[in-house]
Amino acid sequence: MSVTDKRIVVYPQYIDVEKTVAEGRRLPKDKACGEPFVDEMHDCCKLLNLESVIE
């Protein structure tokens, strides 16, 4: 990854309400969702006109 690379990586566990902070959740529970799937996250990015790539 270069210095000018501005990608943001979002893993499903970052937004999974079932995960604890120790397990990787980064959002408060009231903002998190249940069972996030990469494909759904990708679709959300498309709806928001955000460029996204599934790796």
VMD Tcl script that builds the backbone (N, CA, C; Angstrom):
set m [mol new atoms 165]
animate dup $m
set s [atomselect $m all]
$s set {name element resname resid chain x y z} {
  {N N MET 1 A 0.843 -1.169 0.000}
  {CA C MET 1 A 0.000 0.000 0.000}
  {C C MET 1 A 0.893 1.239 0.000}
  {N N SER 2 A 0.618 2.152 -0.890}
  {CA C SER 2 A 1.445 3.346 -0.999}
  {C C SER 2 A 1.012 4.413 0.009}
  {N N VAL 3 A 1.835 5.408 0.154}
  {CA C VAL 3 A 1.549 6.500 1.083}
  {C C VAL 3 A 0.298 7.265 0.654}
  {N N THR 4 A 0.043 7.341 -0.639}
  {CA C THR 4 A -1.103 8.097 -1.141}
  {C C THR 4 A -2.378 7.262 -1.217}
  {N N ASP 5 A -2.302 5.999 -0.863}
  {CA C ASP 5 A -3.469 5.124 -0.896}
  {C C ASP 5 A -4.450 5.551 0.191}
  {N N LYS 6 A -5.691 5.794 -0.191}
  {CA C LYS 6 A -6.679 6.293 0.766}
  {C C LYS 6 A -7.778 5.279 1.045}
  {N N ARG 7 A -7.471 4.012 0.829}
  {CA C ARG 7 A -8.474 2.987 1.097}
  {C C ARG 7 A -8.749 2.879 2.587}
  {N N ILE 8 A -9.976 2.539 2.884}
  {CA C ILE 8 A -10.384 2.248 4.251}
  {C C ILE 8 A -10.873 0.809 4.258}
  {N N VAL 9 A -10.337 0.011 5.136}
  {CA C VAL 9 A -10.724 -1.392 5.222}
  {C C VAL 9 A -11.768 -1.537 6.324}
  {N N VAL 10 A -12.881 -2.177 5.982}
  {CA C VAL 10 A -13.943 -2.416 6.960}
  {C C VAL 10 A -14.248 -3.907 6.957}
  {N N TYR 11 A -13.950 -4.551 8.055}
  {CA C TYR 11 A -14.253 -5.967 8.208}
  {C C TYR 11 A -15.626 -6.110 8.854}
  {N N PRO 12 A -16.370 -7.163 8.509}
  {CA C PRO 12 A -17.707 -7.338 9.085}
  {C C PRO 12 A -17.731 -7.310 10.614}
  {N N GLN 13 A -16.719 -7.842 11.257}
  {CA C GLN 13 A -16.741 -7.854 12.727}
  {C C GLN 13 A -16.684 -6.446 13.315}
  {N N TYR 14 A -16.241 -5.468 12.540}
  {CA C TYR 14 A -16.210 -4.086 13.027}
  {C C TYR 14 A -17.613 -3.571 13.331}
  {N N ILE 15 A -18.608 -4.082 12.618}
  {CA C ILE 15 A -19.970 -3.558 12.757}
  {C C ILE 15 A -20.959 -4.600 13.278}
  {N N ASP 16 A -20.465 -5.741 13.712}
  {CA C ASP 16 A -21.321 -6.842 14.170}
  {C C ASP 16 A -21.716 -6.647 15.631}
  {N N VAL 17 A -23.005 -6.485 15.867}
  {CA C VAL 17 A -23.514 -6.243 17.217}
  {C C VAL 17 A -23.236 -7.415 18.162}
  {N N GLU 18 A -23.075 -8.601 17.611}
  {CA C GLU 18 A -22.829 -9.790 18.432}
  {C C GLU 18 A -21.386 -9.875 18.937}
  {N N LYS 19 A -20.490 -9.107 18.358}
  {CA C LYS 19 A -19.083 -9.127 18.773}
  {C C LYS 19 A -18.855 -8.161 19.927}
  {N N THR 20 A -17.882 -8.479 20.734}
  {CA C THR 20 A -17.466 -7.557 21.791}
  {C C THR 20 A -16.372 -6.660 21.228}
  {N N VAL 21 A -16.042 -5.640 21.963}
  {CA C VAL 21 A -14.940 -4.773 21.540}
  {C C VAL 21 A -13.648 -5.591 21.468}
  {N N ALA 22 A -13.464 -6.493 22.416}
  {CA C ALA 22 A -12.272 -7.345 22.417}
  {C C ALA 22 A -12.230 -8.255 21.187}
  {N N GLU 23 A -13.397 -8.591 20.653}
  {CA C GLU 23 A -13.467 -9.446 19.463}
  {C C GLU 23 A -13.393 -8.643 18.164}
  {N N GLY 24 A -13.335 -7.333 18.271}
  {CA C GLY 24 A -13.124 -6.520 17.083}
  {C C GLY 24 A -14.213 -5.532 16.721}
  {N N ARG 25 A -15.324 -5.506 17.479}
  {CA C ARG 25 A -16.370 -4.534 17.152}
  {C C ARG 25 A -15.844 -3.133 17.414}
  {N N ARG 26 A -16.085 -2.227 16.473}
  {CA C ARG 26 A -15.591 -0.853 16.605}
  {C C ARG 26 A -16.704 0.173 16.727}
  {N N LEU 27 A -17.927 -0.261 16.551}
  {CA C LEU 27 A -19.062 0.648 16.689}
  {C C LEU 27 A -19.785 0.382 18.001}
  {N N PRO 28 A -20.447 1.401 18.538}
  {CA C PRO 28 A -21.291 1.143 19.701}
  {C C PRO 28 A -22.428 0.201 19.285}
  {N N LYS 29 A -22.922 -0.575 20.217}
  {CA C LYS 29 A -23.960 -1.557 19.890}
  {C C LYS 29 A -25.192 -0.927 19.254}
  {N N ASP 30 A -25.541 0.283 19.658}
  {CA C ASP 30 A -26.741 0.911 19.086}
  {C C ASP 30 A -26.539 1.353 17.635}
  {N N LYS 31 A -25.309 1.358 17.160}
  {CA C LYS 31 A -25.016 1.711 15.764}
  {C C LYS 31 A -24.628 0.487 14.932}
  {N N ALA 32 A -24.383 -0.639 15.583}
  {CA C ALA 32 A -23.941 -1.861 14.905}
  {C C ALA 32 A -25.145 -2.632 14.354}
  {N N CYS 33 A -24.859 -3.643 13.547}
  {CA C CYS 33 A -25.934 -4.455 12.978}
  {C C CYS 33 A -25.654 -5.932 13.234}
  {N N GLY 34 A -26.679 -6.721 13.085}
  {CA C GLY 34 A -26.543 -8.156 13.287}
  {C C GLY 34 A -26.176 -8.870 12.001}
  {N N GLU 35 A -25.271 -9.786 12.102}
  {CA C GLU 35 A -24.844 -10.633 10.989}
  {C C GLU 35 A -24.521 -9.865 9.705}
  {N N PRO 36 A -23.552 -8.968 9.747}
  {CA C PRO 36 A -23.189 -8.258 8.522}
  {C C PRO 36 A -22.470 -9.196 7.541}
  {N N PHE 37 A -22.837 -9.109 6.290}
  {CA C PHE 37 A -22.208 -9.906 5.245}
  {C C PHE 37 A -21.468 -8.979 4.293}
  {N N VAL 38 A -20.348 -9.448 3.804}
  {CA C VAL 38 A -19.512 -8.639 2.913}
  {C C VAL 38 A -20.299 -8.188 1.685}
  {N N ASP 39 A -21.089 -9.079 1.116}
  {CA C ASP 39 A -21.863 -8.716 -0.078}
  {C C ASP 39 A -22.847 -7.585 0.222}
  {N N GLU 40 A -23.472 -7.633 1.384}
  {CA C GLU 40 A -24.403 -6.571 1.768}
  {C C GLU 40 A -23.660 -5.256 2.006}
  {N N MET 41 A -22.493 -5.354 2.609}
  {CA C MET 41 A -21.688 -4.155 2.836}
  {C C MET 41 A -21.289 -3.534 1.497}
  {N N HIS 42 A -20.948 -4.382 0.552}
  {CA C HIS 42 A -20.581 -3.922 -0.795}
  {C C HIS 42 A -21.775 -3.231 -1.461}
  {N N ASP 43 A -22.960 -3.828 -1.327}
  {CA C ASP 43 A -24.176 -3.228 -1.889}
  {C C ASP 43 A -24.461 -1.861 -1.264}
  {N N CYS 44 A -24.259 -1.752 0.029}
  {CA C CYS 44 A -24.463 -0.464 0.713}
  {C C CYS 44 A -23.511 0.595 0.173}
  {N N CYS 45 A -22.287 0.201 -0.054}
  {CA C CYS 45 A -21.315 1.143 -0.621}
  {C C CYS 45 A -21.768 1.618 -1.994}
  {N N LYS 46 A -22.280 0.698 -2.802}
  {CA C LYS 46 A -22.783 1.075 -4.129}
  {C C LYS 46 A -23.920 2.082 -4.011}
  {N N LEU 47 A -24.860 1.821 -3.093}
  {CA C LEU 47 A -25.992 2.734 -2.908}
  {C C LEU 47 A -25.540 4.126 -2.487}
  {N N LEU 48 A -24.442 4.180 -1.768}
  {CA C LEU 48 A -23.905 5.458 -1.304}
  {C C LEU 48 A -22.887 6.055 -2.274}
  {N N ASN 49 A -22.761 5.421 -3.431}
  {CA C ASN 49 A -21.795 5.855 -4.449}
  {C C ASN 49 A -20.363 5.882 -3.926}
  {N N LEU 50 A -20.046 4.895 -3.103}
  {CA C LEU 50 A -18.686 4.741 -2.596}
  {C C LEU 50 A -18.007 3.624 -3.372}
  {N N GLU 51 A -16.830 3.882 -3.830}
  {CA C GLU 51 A -16.077 2.860 -4.538}
  {C C GLU 51 A -15.683 1.779 -3.534}
  {N N SER 52 A -15.923 0.529 -3.882}
  {CA C SER 52 A -15.573 -0.550 -2.957}
  {C C SER 52 A -15.098 -1.776 -3.719}
  {N N VAL 53 A -14.284 -2.557 -3.043}
  {CA C VAL 53 A -13.728 -3.777 -3.608}
  {C C VAL 53 A -13.790 -4.850 -2.533}
  {N N ILE 54 A -14.248 -6.023 -2.909}
  {CA C ILE 54 A -14.224 -7.158 -1.987}
  {C C ILE 54 A -12.942 -7.923 -2.255}
  {N N GLU 55 A -12.170 -8.124 -1.221}
  {CA C GLU 55 A -10.910 -8.863 -1.386}
  {C C GLU 55 A -10.977 -10.175 -0.662}
}
mol reanalyze $m
mol bondsrecalc $m
mol representation Tube
mol addrep $m
